[in-house]
Amino acid sequence: MAGEICDGWLPLFFSPKEDAFYRQCLNEGFAKSGETNKADRFEIAATVTIIPGDDVEKCADMVRPFLALYAGGMGARGANFHFEVFARMGYEDVALKVQDLYLAGKKAEAAAAIPLSMVEDVALVGPMDKIRDDMAKWRESCITTFLVGGPAHVLSQYAEMIAG
């Protein structure tokens, strides 16, 4: 729908591995819009969490509670858009477990149930060299603008890394 009626999209949990799916959906919307060259003017500004550090698991632990909140606790069972996003990425079993734990008030256990692969699908975590290597797939995706945050002293490093 975004490709049909909007001039951009702000995905919260973008995954480069789902890029072909996103492009297909957007292209269907562009075709329905009837506008010429709409894809050339369409902006995709994705929030990309970047957590640098030597220990990948510790970095992922900083992201897990956020993912657990959205996959498991944002909305009622059966009415959680973010749950559906993670299920579409191939994490339906994980999302079901996280949702059960989160809705039972076991937030820490829900966060601990998030696998590293799920974190790495939607965030950049670990040593800067790993993040630089992982950034390649993000740069090749349909994203036109990276929305990042963090301490001021690392933002210039992020900008250089994103620019390639």
Secondary structure, DSSP 8 states (H G I E B T S, - for coil): -HHHH-SEE--SS--GGGHHHHHHHHHHHHHHH--TTHHHH-EEEEE-EEEE-S-HHHHHHHHHHHHHIIIIISSBTTB-HHHHHHIIIIIHHHHHHHHHHHHTT-HHHHHHTS-HHHHHHHEEEESHHHHHHHHHHHHTSS-SEEE----HHHHHHHHHHHH-
